[in-house]
Structure formats: C-alpha cells, structure tokens
Amino acid sequence: MPSIVEFKVAKNSASSSLASAINNSVGTLTVATGDGANFPATADGDFWVSIDSEILLCTSRTGDVLTVTRAQQSTSGAAHDAGAAVELRITAEAISEMQDEIKHGVLEGWVADDAQNPSLGTLPINAFVIDVYIWVEQAFDSDGTDQISVGYDAANEAYSTLASVDVSTTGVKSPTLGTSAKIVDPTSRAVEAYYVNGGTEPTVGRAHVAVHYIVATPVVA
C-alpha cells in the first residue's frame, strides 16, 4: 500500500493584523478581533506565521491570542506596530517537514490460514525498514507454535524473524528485526509475509502485518 502521510492542517490565505504593537521578544500577540478563527487550531500541530520579514512559530492559539516563538528560520526578532500584517505561511521549514513525512511509509497486508504468504507491497530503492508489527486478530490453530516472518525472495527473515513471534495467541506482536532491517537497500524489494505452522495446517487464523520504512535521500556531491 502507499505511504501513510499526515500533514498539518492549514487554512488557505489566513491573515490578520496586530491589534496592538509588540516588541522584539514578547511571546504572545493578539490579532484583530475575530480573526483568530482564520488560523489553524494548534491541536492539529504548530504552524508558521510572518510579520514583515520575521517568521514566528505559533505553538498555541486561544481565540485571537497567539503564543509564538520568535525569530525563526534565520530571521531576527523585531518590534512591530499595531496594524502590521500577520500572515500564515508555507515556509522552507514547513516544506522540509512535509518532505520528511513523505519519506516515511508503511507496507501492510493480511496473513490468513488460507493465504499463507501474501505480498505486502514493494519497498522502494534506498529504503530501510525501521520496524515491523503483527496484529493477530484471530489466533492460528495448528497444534504447534505458529509463526510469521517478513522478508523477500529467498530471504524470508530479512526484516523480521520467526524467533519471537507466536501467532497462536492474539494481540500485537513486535518481532525481532532481521539482519536487513535498518540498512539502506539500493534495490527495490517485493516484500512478503511468511507463515510457518508448527504442526497441522490451521483451519482459522488472521493477522495484520505492518512494515514501517523510511526512504533515504542520497546526497548529490
């Protein structure tokens, strides 16, 4: 499946003006009456605003009052007069944050008693697996220890091993990572989950496998 990406919520073209002057270091500011609602709620994440050439990080908003960290992103704190424009901005740092989110991805899929080695998707080039989770929704019922690993091709335990995962009981499992995890791989991989039963073939069983990864960005000399 594609990457799961969460972006901060922002309102288009949010702008107002200072209700009163501020000096070069004060940590709160008040915008024009009623205009606070034009800006995002910080429950959705911090956001950036600009006043003249200064960039400020807003960490809390209550009504028309914004709590801010001054002089961000290589700008200088300055005094600003009442009426100065306060504008929501997509800054270089905001774009960098979004790029970092995009680099994170999840491959996921279900393992069932009747489909034992499903494809979880394709790991892109220059990716490295950072974690694997297995949620056993329904226990597998063979008469032995049932296990799931994650890997590719002949490397069935490349990303997570069988050793610490018993899927004959329900719950979320955090398996031991394989030797290919946390290593940047220049090759794209078709990732699969591999089920091994410890006895007879199961008649029931269902588990969700999630492989979390990051795509590394090579530095161009």
Secondary structure, 3 states (H helix, E strand, C coil): CCCCCCCCCCCCCCEEEECCCECCCCCEEEECCCHHHHCCCHHHCCEEEEECCEEEEEEEEECCEEEEEEEECCCCCCCECCCCEEEECCCHHHHHHHHHHHHEEEEEEEEECCECCCEEEEECCCEEEEEEEEEEEECCCCCCCCEEEEEECCEEEEEECCCCCCCCCCEEECCCECCCCCCCECCCEEEEEEEECCCCCCCCCEEEEEEEEEECCCCCC
